[in-house]
């Protein structure tokens, strides 16, 4: 019998805001607000996705946008955040960094500043109620103009003392150039925020290098395609840049055909720190603990190696020292449990 990975303390560093929603909550909110959802979101099963081509990525974004349109009130935001924290607590997460582009919700919530206030209040309440430490990564959209990203970077810095710990860049990394967003990331870094852009998922190792060279990333969202470039692996390992690897998401979007193909072992053996993440459970059908199960079942990670993955997630986080110490101590306690 193996130890229960849900009892393994860990940090969750790659979870998108709308994508964290429970499917039953989506259906409930759609009913409340009179939103007609695509059948793919109402069947009770994760939708069939593939984003390695233009059409597939467009469909993925359309489904995500449909779900996001159901978040219309402060109460909806509070419910989503609270339930995300409950799910993480159930999966052993003691620290959650949830990623959000507030411009997506601002039109219905009174503007960017009211939206950030609502989100951060919800995060503080959910953290207090569940015991899961929480923080926010404000993420710009690669598909929008870089000036929009600068606005968001300034907004993120404004709330650095209220729970915003990082600045990200999401959406299709095959579009645009990372360096177009270098000024936004400079603003965020100068304001003390962690740079955590997406790279190395739908695009190859070059997109990870761009994150490092142009945006001075301290962490990389996904980064899994770095496995294709030994020199890049060495660089990530030497600099201890954590990659937020999301195995179930990689398979659902067609980056890899099956869980066994996700190069977890390659990154781990190269010494690249990883923080396993669920990405968008609403669309991919699995949450945080399931990613550790993939490492165990598909890649033969031992409990000692799973514990090291959990340590890496904690070390790569922006959690306060006391939270890190508590989680790292809990990981040792988990290893002391009978197998």
N, C-alpha and C positions, 0 to 999 in steps of 0.2 A: 504494500500500500504506500502510495506517495503522499507527501504532505499536501494539504489543501492550499492551492495558490491564492484562494480568496483570503486566507489568513496571513499571507505574506505582506508585510507593510511595504508600501511602494509610493512613488509619486507619479502623477498622470500629467504629462506635459503637452499632449497633442489631442485636444478635444475641441471641436468647433461648436459654436453656440447653438444654432438651430439644429445641427446634426446630432446634438446630445439628447434631443427630445425622445421621450417614450412614444411608441407608435400609438398607444391608446390615448395619450395626451393630444397628439396631433389630431386624431379623429374627433376628440371631444371639442377642441378649439375650433376645428373646421365647422362642426355643427353649431357651436355658439355664434360664430361670426358669419355663417352662411357662405362658407368658401367651398367651391366644388373642387375636389382633389382628383388628380389622375388616378386611374384604377391601380396603377403600380404602387400607390401609397395607401391603398385601402384594402388590399388583399390579405393583410396579416402576415405576409411573407416579405423578406427583403426583395426589392426590385432586381430584375436582371440587368446588370450594368456592364458596360465596357467603354472605357474612356481613352483608349489608345488611338482612336481616330476622331476626327472633327465632329462627326455626327454623334458618336457615343458621348463625348464630353459635353456637347450641347444638351443632350437628353439628361445627363446627370445634373447639369446646372438648372435645367428647367424643373426637375423634380425638387431640387433644393429650394429654388425660388418659390415653388408652390407651397412647400412646408413653411417657409419663412413668412409668407403672406398671412399665415394664421396667428402670428404674434402681433397683437394690435394694441394691447393695453399694458399698463404697469403690472397688473395682476398676472397677465400671461407671462411676462418676463420673470416675475418672482416665482411663479410655479415652475417654469422651466429650470431655473437655476437651482431651486431647492431639490427638485427631482434628480438633477444631474449629480448633486452632492450626495443624495441618498444612494444612488446607484454606485457611485465611487466608494462610499463607505462600505457598501455590501461587498465590493470587490477588493477591499483591503487598502484602498488609497487613503493616505493621510495628508496628501497635498495635491491640489488640483489647480492647474493653470488653464483657464478656459479662454478660448480665442474668439474675438468678436470684431466685426466691422460695424461700428455703430451707425454709419451712414445708411445701412440697410433698414434700420428701424426708426431712424430719426423722423421721417415724414409723418409717422403716426403717433409719435411720442413727444412732439413739440420742439424738435431740433436736436442738435448734437449734444449740447450740454445737458439738457434734461434727460436725454437718453443715457448718457454716461452716469448721471446721478442715480437713475433708476437701476441700472445694471449693478453699480457698485454697492448700492444699498441692499439689493437682492443678494449679492455675494456675501456681504457682511452678515446678513441674517441667516443665510443658509449655512455658512461656516459655523456660526454660533450654535445653531440648532443641531447640526449633525456631527460636529467635532472634526470635520475635514477642513484643514487649512485651505484657503482659496485665494487666488489672485487672478488678474486679467492680463491677457496679451491683446493689445489693440492691433488689428491687422488691416493693412491697406489692401486694395484690390489691384492686382497687376493689370487688369483689363481697363482700368480707369486712368485718367491723366495723372502724371507724377505730381502735379500741383495739389491734387486731392490728397495724395499721400502725405505731403508736407503739412497740410491742415490737420490730418489725423495724428501726425507725429507731435505737433504742438499740443493737441488735445491730450494725447497720452502723457506727455511730460507734465501737463497741468495737474494730472491726477496721480502723479507718481507717489505722492504721500497718502493716497487713498486706496491703494491696492492694485494699481497698474504697475507691472514689473517688466514688461517687454513690449517690443514693437515687431510686427510680422508683416509678411507679404504673401498673400495667398492667390488662389486661382491658377490657371493653366500656365506653368512655367515655360511652355513652348512659345508663348506670346510675349513680345516685348523683350527688353534688355534689362537685366538687373541694375546696370549702372544708371539707367534712367531714374532710379529711385534712390540714388546715393545720397542726395541732399536730405531727403526725408529721414534716412537712417542716421545721418550725421546729427540731425536735430535730436533724434531719439537718444542716441548714444551720449551726446553732450548733456542731455537731461538725466543721465544715469540709468537709462533703460537698456535691457538686454536686447541685442539684435537677433531675431529668430525667424528669418525668412524661409519660405518653402523652396526646396530645390531637390533635384535628383529623384524624382518620382516618375512623371511622364516624360521628362527630358533626362538626358544621360549625365555622366560625370561632369561634363562642362558646366552644367547649371549649378552644381555644388561648388565648383571652383569659382564661378561668378559670385556666389553668395559670400565666399571667403574673401575674394580679391576686391570686389566692388562695394559690398555692403558690410564687410568686416563682421561677419556673423559670429556670434558666440555660441550659437546652437543652430542646427539646420532641421527644418521641418521635413521629415522623410529622410532624404539623404541616402536612401538604400542603393541607388544606382552607383554610388561611389565604389561599390564592390567590383565594378568593371575596370577600375583603374588602380593598380597596386601603388603607384606613386601617390595618388590622392588618399588612399587608405592610410599610407604611412604618415602623410601630412596631418590628417584628422587625428590619428593616434598620438602623434608627437605633441600636438597642440591641445589634445583632450577636448575636442569639439564634439559635443553630444549630438547624435542623430536621433530624431524622434521617429522611430520606425513603427509602422502600422501594418503588420502582416495581413490581417484580414482585409483591410482596405486595398492593399496591393493586389491581392487575388481578385477581389470583387471588381476592380477597375481594369483588370486584364494586364496589369504590369507584369505579373507572373501568372502562369497557368494554374498552379496548385500551391498549397502552403509549403510543400517541401522545396519549392523553387526559390522562395524568398531567401536571400543570402544572409540569414541571421548568423549562421556559423562563420561565414567568411569575415563579416565585420567583427564579430566577437573575438575570433582567433587573431585578427590583426590588431586588436587592442583599441578599437574604436568604441568609445562609450555609446551606449544606446539607452533610450528611454522608450519602452514599448507604449504605444498609444492606440486608442480605439478610433480616432479620427471622426467618423460620423456614424455612430451606432444606429441611428434612425434608418439610414440607407444601407448599411453593411451588415446589420443584424447581430453584432457581437460587441461586448463591452471590454473593459480593461483586463479582467482576469482571463478571458478567453485568449488574449494575445500571449499570455504566459503559458497557457495550455498548448498553443501552437508550438511554442519553443520546446516544450517538453515532448509533445507527441510526434511532431513532424521533424524535429531536429535533434532529438535525444539529449536535450539539456538536462543535466542532473539537478537535483535540488540545490547543491552548492553553486552551480552556475546560474540557476534562477535567482538565487539570493544575490549573486553578484550583479545580475541585471537590475534587480531592485535597488541595490546600492548605487548603481550608475544613474538610475532615474533620480534618486535623491540628490546625488552630487551635482547633477546637471540642472537641478531646479533653482528657482530663486527663493526657496523657502528660508525663513529666518533660522539662525543657528540652532535655537532650541528645538525647532521642529525637525531639523535634520538629525540632531542628536537622538531625539526620541524615535524617529523612524529607523535609523541605523541600529539602535539598540534593539528595537523590535525585530529587525531582520535576524539578528543573532539569536534572539529568543525563539524565532520560528525554526531556525536550523537546529536548535536544541530539542525540538519536539521529536518524539519517536516517529520514524518513517513508517 
